[in-house]
Amino acid sequence: MIIRLLDNSYGAMIAIVLGVGPRRKLRPNNEVRSSPMTVRFLLAAIVWLGAAGAEAQGAAPDSAGLRIHVEGAVNRPGAHTIPAGAGLKAALAAAGGLSFEAGATLEIRRSGYFGALVFDVGKVLQSTTDTRLRDGDRIVVASRFGPGSITVTVRGAVKRPGTYSMREGARLVDILALAEGFDVEADRSLTISPAGDGKPVVVDRRKLLSGVPETNSVLRDGDTVTVPAKPRRRSEPKLIRIAVP
């Protein structure tokens, strides 16, 4: 085994650390002098063994699960915990799957690495194997709208409130379609609030659904569409008359 270790540079480093390399003769004063070359090899061995240990520790899955950040065109972006040893598909499933604006590629950005690992979304979903992840990995799913896109938030009485990426020039009916339409509790009007100090625009829901052109406003980046719910009516106490014989 010692001979095999000495056959390569890493083995030579380990052999020096373990003291199994060639031994030097003792001087008359019983001192052993190490040459500068031996010191350099020893330092190199320590650095290499430390790096190997850190790499193994980073690759080992945490028994409590992996904390993964998923960003971009997914239904539930943010931090998610997946089982230890799970892969890319599990992370996408934890994020609610790909949203409608998902593009053709996604990236895995890993701490301590330059650049990113780029994957084809279609191949990832169709593959029978999965790419294992590490704790702290960031997954970014690209949008198919590219740089010419805007971000609009819809909230309130809709079926799927949230923030969506849309193409420039998208209109009010487009964001409502992404939110899967109005909820049964939706009020008669809705409001478009522009980013900054812009003046909110109130739109009549019935006119919008009837196709009145001026109600279908063009949306801008940062707009927020709010659909209020119908005000609840207070139930008045009923008088009960009791006939007294």
KOLBALO-928595 format. One record per residue (C-alpha): x, y, z. Coordinates in steps of 0.25 Angstrom, whole numbers, padded with zeros to 4 digits, always signed. Layout:
XYZ
...
//
This chain:
+0000+0000+0000
+0012+0009+0003
+0018+0007-0011
+0004+0010-0017
+0003+0023-0009
+0017+0027-0014
+0014+0025-0028
+0007+0039-0029
+0009+0053-0024
-0003+0052-0014
+0002+0039-0009
+0016+0045-0007
+0009+0056+0001
+0002+0047+0010
+0014+0038+0012
+0022+0050+0017
+0011+0053+0027
+0009+0039+0032
+0024+0037+0033
+0025+0026+0023
+0035+0032+0013
+0050+0030+0013
+0056+0032+0026
+0069+0040+0028
+0080+0036+0037
+0082+0043+0050
+0093+0052+0052
+0103+0051+0064
+0094+0060+0072
+0082+0051+0069
+0075+0063+0062
+0068+0061+0049
+0068+0072+0039
+0058+0074+0029
+0061+0080+0015
+0053+0092+0010
+0047+0083-0001
+0041+0074+0010
+0035+0086+0017
+0029+0090+0005
+0023+0076+0002
+0018+0076+0016
+0011+0089+0015
+0005+0085+0001
+0000+0072+0007
-0007+0079+0019
-0014+0089+0009
-0018+0078+0000
-0024+0069+0011
-0031+0081+0017
-0037+0085+0003
-0041+0070+0001
-0048+0070+0014
-0056+0083+0012
-0060+0078-0002
-0065+0065+0004
-0072+0073+0015
-0079+0082+0005
-0084+0070-0003
-0089+0062+0008
-0104+0064+0009
-0110+0070+0022
-0119+0060+0029
-0129+0071+0032
-0131+0074+0018
-0125+0084+0007
-0128+0099+0008
-0130+0103-0007
-0134+0117-0013
-0142+0116-0026
-0144+0129-0033
-0150+0134-0047
-0161+0128-0054
-0167+0118-0044
-0180+0119-0037
-0175+0120-0022
-0161+0126-0023
-0153+0127-0010
-0146+0118+0000
-0150+0104+0000
-0145+0091+0008
-0144+0078+0000
-0140+0064+0005
-0125+0062+0007
-0120+0056-0006
-0131+0061-0015
-0129+0068-0028
-0133+0079-0038
-0147+0073-0040
-0150+0073-0025
-0146+0087-0024
-0155+0091-0036
-0167+0083-0030
-0165+0090-0016
-0166+0104-0023
-0179+0100-0029
-0174+0096-0043
-0171+0105-0055
-0180+0117-0057
-0186+0121-0071
-0174+0130-0074
-0163+0120-0072
-0153+0120-0083
-0144+0109-0089
-0133+0110-0079
-0130+0110-0064
-0117+0112-0056
-0111+0106-0043
-0102+0116-0036
-0094+0110-0025
-0086+0117-0014
-0071+0117-0017
-0072+0114-0032
-0071+0124-0043
-0082+0125-0053
-0094+0116-0053
-0098+0102-0058
-0108+0104-0070
-0118+0093-0073
-0129+0092-0083
-0142+0092-0076
-0149+0082-0086
-0137+0072-0084
-0138+0073-0069
-0153+0070-0069
-0152+0058-0078
-0139+0052-0073
-0140+0039-0064
-0129+0044-0056
-0127+0056-0047
-0116+0066-0044
-0113+0066-0029
-0113+0079-0022
-0105+0084-0010
-0109+0092+0002
-0110+0107-0002
-0111+0105-0017
-0119+0116-0024
-0127+0112-0036
-0131+0123-0046
-0142+0119-0057
-0141+0129-0068
-0153+0136-0074
-0157+0134-0088
-0160+0149-0089
-0146+0153-0088
-0141+0167-0085
-0153+0173-0092
-0162+0169-0080
-0170+0176-0069
-0174+0172-0055
-0188+0174-0050
-0194+0170-0037
-0209+0166-0036
-0215+0164-0022
-0229+0163-0015
-0241+0155-0020
-0234+0147-0032
-0232+0132-0032
-0217+0133-0033
-0211+0146-0027
-0196+0149-0029
-0186+0156-0037
-0184+0152-0051
-0174+0155-0063
-0181+0160-0075
-0177+0165-0089
-0177+0180-0091
-0190+0185-0096
-0198+0175-0088
-0212+0180-0084
-0221+0179-0072
-0228+0166-0077
-0215+0159-0079
-0211+0160-0064
-0225+0156-0060
-0224+0144-0069
-0211+0140-0063
-0218+0141-0049
-0229+0132-0054
-0240+0142-0054
-0248+0148-0043
-0252+0141-0030
-0267+0140-0026
-0265+0151-0016
-0259+0161-0026
-0266+0175-0025
-0271+0183-0037
-0258+0191-0038
-0243+0189-0038
-0231+0199-0037
-0218+0200-0044
-0207+0207-0036
-0195+0211-0043
-0181+0210-0037
-0177+0223-0030
-0186+0235-0028
-0195+0232-0040
-0210+0234-0039
-0218+0221-0037
-0228+0217-0048
-0241+0212-0045
-0247+0202-0055
-0262+0197-0055
-0261+0182-0056
-0274+0180-0064
-0269+0190-0074
-0256+0183-0075
-0263+0169-0077
-0272+0175-0087
-0260+0179-0096
-0261+0194-0094
-0247+0198-0100
-0243+0210-0091
-0244+0201-0079
-0234+0191-0084
-0222+0199-0080
-0208+0197-0084
-0199+0193-0072
-0186+0198-0068
-0174+0192-0060
-0177+0192-0045
-0192+0194-0046
-0201+0187-0036
-0215+0183-0039
-0224+0182-0027
-0238+0175-0028
-0245+0178-0015
-0255+0168-0009
-0270+0171-0008
-0273+0178+0006
-0280+0169+0015
-0294+0172+0019
-0297+0173+0034
-0308+0164+0038
-0319+0171+0045
-0325+0164+0057
-0339+0159+0055
-0350+0161+0064
-0358+0149+0068
-0372+0150+0072
-0377+0141+0083
-0392+0140+0084
-0396+0140+0099
-0409+0133+0101
//
